[in-house]
Amino acid sequence: MKNHKNILAARNSSMVHRHDDSLILRTAAIIILPLQLVFSLFLLLRGHDEPGGGFIGGLVASGAFSLYLFTVGIRALNRLFWVSPKDILSAGLLLGLVATVPSLLTGQAFFTALWFEFYFVGTLVKLSTVLIFDIGVYLTVVGTLMTMFTAIANPRVYRT
């Protein structure tokens, strides 16, 4: 049993202390991370009218964070996240639920899409409940995958 824990600790310690990585991979991961996150937001916002949306945007963002995790380690990823991935998951589920409330308050069907228009700094802004739901899906996917990846990479968790 103790040998099994030592094997797990040795395997997981490679994700904590990443001294053997190449300079090229580290540099590429640091450059690619913001680009992938911006692209994931583009997919999120484009998704209602064209291919994309919260799910694929969340997958792209999780891919960016997982590349960063496997390149620089779990400690650096924990410094990058301001909140726990489980909190991101919870916020996404809550936003998905909140997206249904306006249609219920107006007496319409459960997932009826509603649009809200208002002026912000002289510009007409149109928001919909579909966008709120897509943001919830985005956060749920990111939170779920990052919870899974950090649980796998965390050396303090021993599984038998």
N, C-alpha and C positions, 0 to 999 in steps of 0.2 A: 504494500500500500504506500509506504513511504517512497519507494522507488518510483511509483507512478506519479506522485506529487512532484518529485524532482525532475522527472521528464517533462511534465507540463510546465513547471517553472522555467526550465531551460529553454523550452520552445517559445514560451510567451515572453521571456526576457529579451528575445531578439526584437520584439516590437516596442520595448521600452527604451533600450539603449541601441540606437542605430548608428554605430560607429563604422560599420563596414560598407555603407552606401557610397555610391559614386557621386562626385560633385555634379556631374551632368544630370543625374536623376533628381537630386535635391533642387538644383536650380530650375529644372523644367517643371517640377511639381509646384514650386513657389510661383512661377510665372503662369502656369496653366490654371491654378486654382481660381483666381479672380475671373479669368476668361470663361471658364466653365460655369461659374456661378452667374455671370451676366448672361450667358447663353441659356442657362436654365430659366432665368427670369423672362427672357425673350420667349421661350417656349411656353411658359406659364401664361403670359399675357396674350399670346397669339392664339392660344388653343381653342377659344370658343368658335371662331369663324373658320379656322384652318387647322390642319393637323398640329397637334401639340396639346398642351393643357397641363393640369396639375400633376398628373401621374408621371408623364415622361419628363417634365421639368424637375420633379422630385428625384427621379432616377439619375438624371444628369448631375444634379447637385450632390447627391449621395456618392456618385462616382468621383466627383472632385474631392470630396472629403475623405473617401476611402483611399484615393491615391496619396493624399497628404498624410493620412494615418500610416500607410505602409512605407512611406518614404521617411518621415521624421519621427514617428512613434506616437504612442498614446498620450504621453505627457504634453507634447506640443499640441496635439489635437484638443486635449482638455483645456489648454490655455486659449485656444482659438474659439471654442464654444463659450458663450457667456452663460448659458443655461444647460441643464441636462438634456440629452436627447429624449428622455422620457417626458420632459416638460414640453418639448417641441411637439411630440406626438399628441400629448393631451390638448395643446392649443389647437392643433389641426382638427382633432375630433370636435372640439368645442365650436370652432368656426364652421365646420360642416353642419352642426346642429343649428347654429345661429342663422345660417343661410335659409333655413326653412321658416323662421319666425315671421318675417314680413308677409309672406303669402298666407299664413294662418291668421294673422291679425287682420288682413283685408278680406277674409272669408273666402279665399280661393283655394284651389287644390294644393296639396302638400308641397310639391316641388315646382310650383308655378314660378317662372322667371319674371322678376319685376325689375324695372329700370328706374333709377333715381337721377335726376338732373339738377345740378346746382352750379353756381358761378364761384370760382376760386381764383382770386387775383385777376379778375377780368376775363377768365377763360371758362367756357362751358365744359363742365366735367360730367360725364355719364358713367354711372356705376350700376352694376347689376348684382343680383343675388347669385347669379351663375359665377361671377368672378370671386365672390366671397367663398362659395363652395369650392372652386378650383384652388384657391389659396389654402383652404383647409385640407384638401387632398394633397397638395404640395407639401405642407408641413407634416402631415401624417406619414407620407412616404419617407421623407427625410428623417423624421424622428424614429420610425420603425427600423429603417436600415442602419442608421447610425447607432441605435441601441444594440442591434445585433452585432455590428462590427466592433463596437467598444467592448461588448461582453466577451467576444472571442479574443480580443487583443489584451484584455485586462489580466495582468499576471496575479492579481490578488484573489481571483476567483478560481477555485479548484473544483473540477468536475470529476466525478467518479464513474 
